[in-house]
Structure formats: structure tokens, C-alpha cells
Amino acid sequence: MENKTLYTITIFSENAVGVLNQITTIFTRRQVNIETLSVSPSAIPGIHKFTITALSETEESIKKLVNQIDKQVDILKAFYNTNDELVHQELALYKLSTEKVLEHGSIEYLVRKYNIRVLEISKDCIVFLKAGHYVETQALFEELAEKIGVLQFVRSGRIAITKSPVERLSDMLAKRSEAEERIKESYNKTKE
Amino acid sequence: MKENDTTNEMITGSEALIRSLIAEGVSTIFGYPGGAIMPVFDALYDCKDRIRHILVRHEQGAVHAAEGYARASKKVGVALVTSGPGATNAITGITDALMDSTPLVVISGQVTSSLLGSDAFQEADVIGITQPITKWAYQIRRPEDIAWAVSRAFYIASSGRPGPVVLDIAKDAQTGKCNFSYEKTIFLRSYEPIPEIDHEQIEAAADLINQAKKPFALVGQGVTLGNAENELRAFLEKADIPFGSTILGLSAMPSDHPLNCGMLGMHGNIATNIKTNECDVLIAIGMRFDDRVTGDLNTYAKQAKVIHFDIDRAEINKNVKVDVKVLGDVKQTLPKVTELVKPAKHTEWIESFKPLYDKEFEYIIRNELYPDSGEIKMGEVVNKVAEATHNEAICVTDVGQHQMMGTRYFKFTQPRSMITSGGLGTMGFGLPAAIGAKYGAPDRTVVVFVGDGGFQMTIQELGTIMENNIDIKIVLLNNNFLGMVRQWQELFFDERYSETHLKNPDFVKIADAYGIKGRKVTQRDELDDAIAEMLSHQGAYLLEVVVETKGMVYPMVPAGGNITNIILGNGYKI
């Protein structure tokens, strides 16, 4: 782990069956482990966005991996970033026993220190939500586990957005629709 | 048939498939029927005059035949198989086609869509299995999706860097009814088959070439796939650049071209390997720096500036770091670079290859091609066959020692004349690929060299040859060994010949049982006559030549070694 950098790989794909399988196969073949994975429809209808994090010793190997992903027919665009180029976030949910929390008596301290939101309180359990970087959600987990005890814990994959002003996909799509017009025009000409 | 074949009548998915294939100009397909593909075979029955179906004896044979067809004809090869075992038998050929960038559309039947995922009879997860070994794999569950999926399949298989595509068609999609309208795919927004030409790259490449004192070019199959043989020749001749070829690039230029220095890689010519590590500018054209070409990357062409022409972005910097990339179709990029390069003469540099060839001739080639005593050599058979065909035949090979002898010693005067399994090294490729090559180039002589090992991996295709009277010349170089493995055992495993000796059947009798004329040759003085008989015979012919048991393919760069550390055998040193 020591000399490895965490890379965030962003992939835009057509909403086709089996794209995830195509992507994970490339990770498997190149022996890169996926740390986190998050998939959702993107802002553009019909296009899905994958955000994958992976550790690597060299940028070179991530670059080659991303090239292989980008090459897949159903993939529109794949690129990678390091943390400093991104705003990124993960979500974590923590379920605790209401009784134990009340015994401990320090909800206010936790809410203020960790910027927690309370999603649910019943007589049995309390559910906290925390958004943040891995270290932040992990620190809260450790403190809760030690002081109160955590009944259930779940963390999402990373979602990330680049700090540059435009989502690079829109440039690419604009270029592609220009290309489409060009290609169709010259095809129709050759047919005549 | 019109390209936009549209009809308002309802037809079955199977008929839609056949009409789609016809719209793509398909005239020959290779296949094998079975339960889940029967509706398609039934539709084919009505279209025998439009589409010729060649019934093979095993699905692996269908795919290799489709590969041979595609490689010889420039067209997309098509194979048609059933679900489950039919499809899994096709896997080897599909992988072979991916490794060697061969355009294929493999159509498999699939169980009825309501049974998918239920472990139904002859169900296999064909998409899951083939996604990693195809350019595109798609399951069709509705008849109305057939036309567009076929259209996409042919576009993807044949464009950019070609490759195999799998269409897995559920049985109810074959029998269900749909309207039919066919439109050729010419664009997919998520897929850019040919990168746009970047003029800065063209200029940078030309600059480097103009400064070069000792340029050397590596010619790969990309030239053949791009039909850019003339463009390549114009480029090499104007800048006076000597070149070596990968095994799949071999017939892109005539063997006797004065700038042709031979083959690259593990069993390539001495000069091409040594000079790769002496040149000042290395120009890779449509090749991918396979490990069998480069050996140890840490010692490969470190002194040279590297220019890489390729259509596939992902190949740039994959194995060898390049100084200048030239992305695009070589048919377009080469002429642009040629325009900018200055006419040059590198006479002294080119002459420096000659002494290395002379050494190779003296230490290896003479003895391999022109022995006057002892057992028959593989190289001598290959050489005699090539000469007897006036170097005009298509040479198909299987995999192993005979393959390396074929690539080293067959000679070429025309493009698309070397059909061999390069990337995957698939034993069993040769015989069915030769069948496909003959259909792809019916006017050419097709010679296939096979070993006694690989021949028996797809020997059942003799049945296909018999049934269809396919005129291919099979040259079986029989050493009763898995020769290449035996060679490695001799060199690297202390001569421990584990499981490499084969007790073989009477091959001529087998050929005879299939009605194929055969002849076995054990003596050198019978060889010329037997080759002449084979070539003048109308129809298929099996020439079995009993060759030296302990023959070795030299020169040899051990796997992963420095390409200048070449084993010459018999105690010779460079």
C-alpha cells in the first residue's frame, strides 16, 4: 500500500447491457483491484457514469488500463484523475442502539464534531449519515465503535467531479456529432 | 439486393438475419447446425443460391475457416453455430481472431429467451464468455433487433482495427415475426474506429526520419489490413529505409524487395534483430511490439527514437515507449509522411545488414534449405514448395516448428499470402484456415503446412474438404514429435522429453479414407517429383514428408531475452 497512489477513473458509457462486465474484465486482466465503484445515470440522458477508484504504484499502469477501457465499443470516454484534481465524496450510514447512545449521552458532541445528520430515531436504533472523504467517515466509525458500538455500517463508493469548469464529455459529444454529420454527408455522396 | 432493403410484410427473425447478411454482401459462411440455431438453417435452405454454407465438422473449424476466408479475401468472415457447446467450441477461433485483428461475425443460437438463466438444455452464457475476447458481443432477444444488430456487427468487425463480433440470437427471436428494414451502420458515437490525423504528428515523424542516419522500419499486419502495401512501398523507397516484418506482416512487401531484410523476432533473421538495437530511428508501422518480436523490453531498441504508426490508440506506449506517435489509418498517414520526407540514400547502413545475412546463410540457412545428406529438413521442403509455386501461393500454416520454417522460408510476391495464427499460436488453425482461404481466394494456389501434432487437432476437417472438393495442398511435415516443445525441452529442460513424442497413424490411409489423394515421402530424391505431383493434381492432396526428428528452428532468441542474444545452434556464434 505504501507507495501506491489512489486514482479515480471516470467512465462514460452507453446504457448497454454488460458494460460493467467489460470494464471489470480489464481490471482483472491487469491485476488492479477496484477499491470503490459507483454507477449512475449521468446528467446526459442515456449515458451512464462509472466512478472507480484503484490504487497503483505507477501512473503508467493506470493510463494503459484506461486506454483499454476507452477502446471498448460501448464506452464513450474514460479518463483518470488524482485526488487534487477532484472534488470527491463518499456517504456513510451508521446504525447504533438508541439505548446505548442515550447512555453515552453525547449526541450533540458527535453531531458538532463530525457534522452528522440524523436520519432516523426509533426506540431501538438511531441512524446517522455522514458525507465526507474516506478518512472522515472512517474516523467517525472508529470513534462510534469504540465509545458506543455500531450495529451496522455501510459506505458508498466514491463519487467525484472534476474541478475544471466543463464536464469533458460534453466537448467530446459535440465533436462526435460534428463527425457524424461529416461521415453521413460523405457516405451519401459516395452513394450518389 | 438494394442496400436499404425494406419490406412491409412480416418475416421471421431468421429470414431477417439471412436478408441482413445478404445486404452486407455475405456470400459464404461456415457453420454447423444444432437445436437452437435450426430456424436460421431452415431459412438458409431457401437462399442457397445467395449464400453458400460450408458445413464443417467441428465449430472450431468453422471459425478458423472464417478467419482464413477473411484474411485471404479482405471481407468479413462469418461463422454460424448453435448454442451451448456449439458456441463454446467456437471460443478458440474467436480468441485467435481477436489476437490477430481478423474481422469476423460469429452468430450463435441461444435458448428461447424465457429460458435464459435457467440452465436450460444447451444454454451457455455466451455473452459473458465472449465479452473479453471480442470487439463486441450482443444478445438478440427480439426479431426486430436482428437487422440493426447485424448492421452494427459488420461495421464494428470490419472498421478501425478489425476483430471478432459475436451475435447470440435467442431461438424465439429467430422464429418471431418482424418488419424488415436494413440500414448500413456508418457511425457510432461511442466508437471512433479511425483516429483523426494530427498534422503535428505527421510533421514530427517526417522530421525524425529526415534526420535519421540509420532508420529501420518494422512492418506489421496493419499495412495489409489497411490495404496500404503501395503506400508503404512508396514511403520506404523514397526514404530508402530497410525493414523487417512481423510474421503477420510478411507478405505486405515482396520477399525479394531490396529493402526487405526479413522477419523479426524470436525466430526472425539475425540482421533484423541486431539492427533493431543499432538503428537511430525505429519506425513501427501497423504492428504492436508483441513479446515474440521484442524479447526483453528493457534492452529493446533503447538507442533509437521510436515512431509508431497505428490505428489503435491503446497500442501506443503499451509495450514500447514512443517518441512520436502517428495515429490513423496507414493508408492515409503513410502518404502524408512520404510527402514530407526527403529522398534519401542509406546505402552504407543498408549494406551493413548483408554480412549478418551471409553469416545466417552460412551457419543456418544453407544447411536447412540445401542439405545433401541426412534426413529431410523442414526448411528444404518449404523452400521447394515455394519455388514450385513460383512464390505465388498463399501459405497457410499451423503452429509450431513447421510454422516458423514456413514464415522463414516461404517467399511472397503478392499481399495476403501468409495466413498463420500469430498472436494466439493456435494449433489446429492450419487445415480449416486453408479451407477458408481457398474460398476467399479461389483463383490462388493454397498450400497449408501442418505438423503431425496440430494436424490431428482439426483433422476432422478432411471431411469438409472431401464433401466440397476443396483444392488445397496439405504438406504434412511429420517428425513424430511436438517439435517446438521438443526443441524447448532440448534447450531449456535438460533434454527431458516429457510427453512430446507422438505415435502417429498412417496419415496417407486417413486421407485415402476421405477420398483425398496422398503420398508419403521419406527420401530426398522423391521430393521434387512429389511436390510437382501435388501441385498438378486437380483437387486436395496430402503430401506427408517424414522429416528430421530432432530438427531445430534457428536462429532463436530465448523468450524474454535480449534480441541480440541469439542462439545459432551447432556451437556457432555471431
Contacts between the chains, C-beta under 8 A, distances in Angstrom:
chain1	res1	chain2	res2	distance
A	13	B	190	7.2
A	14	B	190	5.1
A	17	B	127	7.7
A	17	B	139	7.3
A	18	B	127	6.0
A	18	B	128	7.7
A	18	B	131	6.0
A	18	B	137	7.5
A	21	B	128	6.6
A	21	B	131	5.6
A	22	B	131	5.5
A	22	B	132	7.8
A	25	B	131	6.5
A	25	B	132	4.6
A	29	B	132	7.4
A	63	B	317	7.7
A	64	B	314	7.6
A	64	B	317	7.6
A	64	B	318	6.0
A	67	B	313	6.3
A	67	B	314	4.0
A	67	B	318	7.5
A	68	B	314	5.5
A	70	B	313	7.4
A	70	B	314	7.2
A	71	B	312	7.0
A	71	B	313	7.0
A	71	B	314	4.6
A	73	B	135	6.1
A	73	B	136	4.8
A	73	B	156	5.8
A	73	B	188	6.9
A	73	B	190	6.5
A	73	B	191	4.7
A	74	B	136	7.8
A	74	B	190	5.6
A	74	B	191	8.0
A	75	B	190	6.1
A	76	B	189	7.0
A	76	B	190	4.6
A	173	B	189	7.0
A	176	B	189	4.6
A	176	B	192	7.6
A	177	B	189	7.3
A	179	B	187	7.4
A	179	B	192	7.6
A	180	B	187	4.9
A	180	B	189	6.8
A	183	B	186	5.8
A	183	B	187	5.0
A	184	B	186	6.8
A	184	B	187	6.8
A	187	B	186	5.1
A	191	B	3	7.9
